[in-house]
Amino acid sequence: MVGRLPSFNRPPLPDDWLVSEILERRLVLQHSSVRPGQSVIEIGVGAHALATVPLAHALGEKGRVVAVEPVRWEHFSEIVGASGVGDRIDPLRADGRRLPLRTDCADMSVCVHGVRSLGQDEACVRVLREMLRVSPRLCIAESLPDARTPAQQAHLSMYNLREDALLAATGHRDDLRYRNLVALCALVERAGGIVEEQKSVDVDLPHALAYFPRSMIGEIGDPVRRAQLAAQWDDAWEQIRAFGEDQPPVGVVLARR
Ligand SMILES: C[S@@+](CC[C@H](N)C(=O)[O-])C[C@H]1O[C@@H](n2cnc3c(N)ncnc32)[C@H](O)[C@@H]1O
C-alpha cells in the first residue's frame, strides 16, 4: 500500500480551504461569548488571520480587534484588506508573554487554535496571565486530541507528527500535541483564571492543515528516528487518502480573573 503512494507528497490544499477554516473559526467563536461592540485582543493571529476576520465580523461596526502576532504576517494584509472588516482590526506585532498594552484595556482576550504554538506549559501560562491582565475575561479554543471518526483520526495521525518532525528537522518546536480539556483548564487556572465554562464543540468540517511534506522528515539527522517518523507519516497519509481529514472536536474554555 505504502509503495503505491506518489513520490510527490505535496498535494495542493483544496480550493476552499481558506473559507472552510474561516467558517470553522466562526463556529468556534460563537461559543466565545464575544458581543457586538466589544474590544477584543486576539493572541496568535497567524499568517492568514483565520479567526481575526470572523471575530471582527462578530464584533460589528463598533467593535475592535487588536490582532497580536509576533512573527507570521505573510498574508494578513491581503486577507484582512479583502475582508470588508479591516477597519475594525488593529495589527500589533508583539509577544503575548509581554504585551505592550495597559491593564484592562479590552473587554476580552481570545486565542483560537493558538495554544498549540505558545510553547510548553510555562510559556503558555505566561501568555494566559497577560491575557488576564489586559482584559478581565479570556476565551481559549483549541482542537482536542479526540477522534470520533476515521477522518478525525487521520487528522490526528498526521498532526501528531508535526511537533517531533519540526523539532528534529528544524530545531524549532511548534504545533505541540493537542492538550485535552482538563489540561487546557489547568493552564488557565495556573495563570490565575477562574474557569466559568468549558466545553467540547463539534464543528463537523474538513481540515487540511495537518499535512507537511514528507521531505521534511528526510532532513532529520538520526536515521532511526527518521525511519520511524517516515513510517508513521506514510501511515497517516494513507489514512488521509482513505478517509479524508476532518476537524477534531474543539475545546473551548471561558474564564475570568
Ligand atoms: C497555529 S497559529 C495560528 C492560529 C490562528 N489563530 C488560527 O485560527 O489558525 C498560532 C500563532 O501563534 C503565534 N504565537 C506563537 N507564540 C506566540 C506568543 N508568545 N504570543 C503571541 N502569538 C504567538 C505563532 O506565531 C502563530 O502564528
The ligand as an SDF file (V2000), in Angstrom:
LIG
                    3D

 27 29  0  0  0  0  0  0  0  0999 V2000
   -1.4620   27.9230   14.8990 C   0  0  0  0  0  0  0  0  0  0  0  0
   -1.0130   29.5400   14.5570 S   0  0  0  0  0  0  0  0  0  0  0  0
   -2.4400   30.4110   14.0440 C   0  0  0  0  0  0  0  0  0  0  0  0
   -3.6710   30.3630   14.8810 C   0  0  0  0  0  0  0  0  0  0  0  0
   -4.8030   31.1430   14.2880 C   0  0  0  0  0  0  0  0  0  0  0  0
   -5.3890   31.9610   15.3260 N   0  0  0  0  0  0  0  0  0  0  0  0
   -5.8560   30.2570   13.6710 C   0  0  0  0  0  0  0  0  0  0  0  0
   -7.0330   30.4830   13.9260 O   0  0  0  0  0  0  0  0  0  0  0  0
   -5.4930   29.3450   12.9380 O   0  0  0  0  0  0  0  0  0  0  0  0
   -0.5770   30.2050   16.1170 C   0  0  0  0  0  0  0  0  0  0  0  0
    0.1660   31.5210   16.0480 C   0  0  0  0  0  0  0  0  0  0  0  0
    0.5900   31.8690   17.3820 O   0  0  0  0  0  0  0  0  0  0  0  0
    1.7410   32.6590   17.2480 C   0  0  0  0  0  0  0  0  0  0  0  0
    2.4660   32.7180   18.5230 N   0  0  0  0  0  0  0  0  0  0  0  0
    3.4140   31.8630   18.9800 C   0  0  0  0  0  0  0  0  0  0  0  0
    3.8840   32.2900   20.1650 N   0  0  0  0  0  0  0  0  0  0  0  0
    3.2170   33.4180   20.4630 C   0  0  0  0  0  0  0  0  0  0  0  0
    3.2740   34.3410   21.5480 C   0  0  0  0  0  0  0  0  0  0  0  0
    4.1260   34.1730   22.5710 N   0  0  0  0  0  0  0  0  0  0  0  0
    2.4530   35.4090   21.5230 N   0  0  0  0  0  0  0  0  0  0  0  0
    1.5840   35.5970   20.5050 C   0  0  0  0  0  0  0  0  0  0  0  0
    1.4890   34.7630   19.4450 N   0  0  0  0  0  0  0  0  0  0  0  0
    2.2960   33.6810   19.4240 C   0  0  0  0  0  0  0  0  0  0  0  0
    2.5360   31.9610   16.1590 C   0  0  0  0  0  0  0  0  0  0  0  0
    3.4730   32.8360   15.5660 O   0  0  0  0  0  0  0  0  0  0  0  0
    1.4350   31.5080   15.2080 C   0  0  0  0  0  0  0  0  0  0  0  0
    1.2930   32.3860   14.1410 O   0  0  0  0  0  0  0  0  0  0  0  0
  1  2  1  0
  2  3  1  0
  2 10  1  0
  3  4  1  0
  4  5  1  0
  5  6  1  0
  5  7  1  0
  7  8  2  0
  7  9  1  0
 10 11  1  0
 11 12  1  0
 11 26  1  0
 12 13  1  0
 13 14  1  0
 13 24  1  0
 14 15  1  0
 14 23  1  0
 15 16  2  0
 16 17  1  0
 17 18  1  0
 17 23  2  0
 18 19  1  0
 18 20  2  0
 20 21  1  0
 21 22  2  0
 22 23  1  0
 24 25  1  0
 24 26  1  0
 26 27  1  0
M  CHG  2   2   1   9  -1
M  END
$$$$
